[in-house]
Amino acid sequence: MKYVSTRGVAPCVDFEGTLFSGYAPDGGLFMPEELPQLDRETLLKWSALSYPSLVKELCALFIGPALITRDDLDALIDRAFSRFRHREVVHLCRLRDGLNVLELWHGPTHAFKDLSLCCTGQFLQYFLQKRKEHITVVVGTSGDTGSAAIESVQGTKNVDIIVLLPKGHCSKIQELQMTTVLQENVHVFGVEGNSDELDEPVKAVFADVGFVSEHNVMSLNSINWSRVLVQMAHFFFAYFRCASSMDVDPLPLVEVVVPAGAAGNLAAGCIAQKMGLPVRLVAAVNCNDIIHRVVQQGDFSLSKAVTPTLASAMDIQVPYNMERIFWLLSGGDSKATKALMEQFEKTNSLRLPHELHSMLSGAMTSESVSDETITQTMARCWDENQYLLCPHSAVTVSYHYQQTDKQQSSCIPRCCLAPASAAKFPEAVLAARLTPETPEEILALEHKVTRCTPMRRGDNWTLMLRSTIEDCSRRWWGQAPRALE
């Protein structure tokens, strides 16, 4: 399997090449050169598989035995999921009136990003041990990515991780999950800015190809293909658990409601759809609605500012994985994708061509919800089911309630993806006038020592980031024999 940049200028790479890359050298994102097509027989065979087994099958398709043998791949994925609290790893909760909630948050940090990042961390260590090399991982986070990335590599000798978090824009628990990790290879910065602003120094570093190569810098944001690959399993698992029957031809549709921030999950759903999985996608966002506007109107333009919401991990203006979706729906037209994204980067504004907008609105629909709707949804789900939703899960469930209240619920089953545990968002639970339920391991965070370096307005964030990367390299070469070079 070869991978190409969505902008068509960077050379092809294999899975290992995408794993150790952030953005492609031409500023694009890596995508498979060709997508495997899954026939009915394959889908029927996969329908009885567990979530970890689905991840194994998908990874085998997109990695290949020449890079990781099947036995090694199976062992890596088993190890990745060994610390998950639920025996199924993910769990489908069937609630009242056809509400299906797929709990993706049973990993170490109580968020869906554990699923892909635990696997990605295993892949990294596999290749690094073979290479005898060191890498520095740079992550900009809007909430859950940072803690899950830290969890996946903390204490690893040949990996340093640098996380930039938006100070005051994450929940208190999200922040503590990052700042209480005191391992020597973990470096956390608290940025006086929102998640889009902190992405700027990250992108500036990755734009310096020579620097990135010299210091073996990579990212674990959802720009990394490995993240998107594992997240494809959500859609297959949701489909097989919710499909009305696998004995009909053609196979039935299932609607999957996707909470969308940077659009990594959404891109994974679009790829699964293109591979032949009969899913209908709904992109659900909060009032930071660029994805909703581009699906409904073809308007991919920045708002004047990010609006802080209860669903803080979705407070994003630049959903960079939409580039993958534009490329995919345009039939892999790199030239057109490059022109569109360069225009967007130059003007912060883009009107999709009519044909591409038609393809996008045909692949999915969308909804944007307010904080008031989020708290109302959380309260209603508790009243009807005694089930606590996190605010991000409430964004998806609100769409379900909207459809059932309008009596537009057809015979097509619907699955709402739940990206995080309500335990991580006690402020939102209280705002919904409900009682938070907090596990002991989260309560214990309050009593731990924290470590976080401020990045204040007026500081040169890019210079601070580069200096930290250089320090990580110096420490590695100070302890590692140069023969490993």
Buried (B, 14 or more C-beta within 10 A) or exposed (E): BBBBBBBBBBEEBBBBBBBBBBBBBBBBBBBBEEBEEBEEEBBEEBBEBBBBBBBBBBBBBBBBEEBBEEEEBBBBBEBBBEEBBEEBBBBBEEBEEEBBBBBBBBBBBBBBBBBBBBBBBBBBBBBBEEBEBBBBBBBBBBBBBBBBBBBBBBEBEBBBBBBBBBBBBBBBBBBBBBBBBEBEBBBBBBBBBBBBBBBBBBBBBBBBEEBBEEBBBBBBBBBBBBBBBBBBBBBBBBBBBBBEEBEEEEBBBBBBBBBBBBBBBBBBBBBBBBBBBBBBBBBBBBBBBBBBBBBBEBBBBBEEEBBBBBBBBBBBBBBBBBBBBBBBBBEBBBEBBBEBBEBBEEEEEBBBBEEBBEBBBEBBBBBBBBBEBBBBBBBBBBEEBEBBBBBBBBBBBBBBBBBBEEEEBEEEBBBBBBBBBBBBBBBBBEBBEBEBEBEEEBEEBEEEEBBBBEBEEEBEBBEBBBEBBBBBBEBBEEEBEEEEE
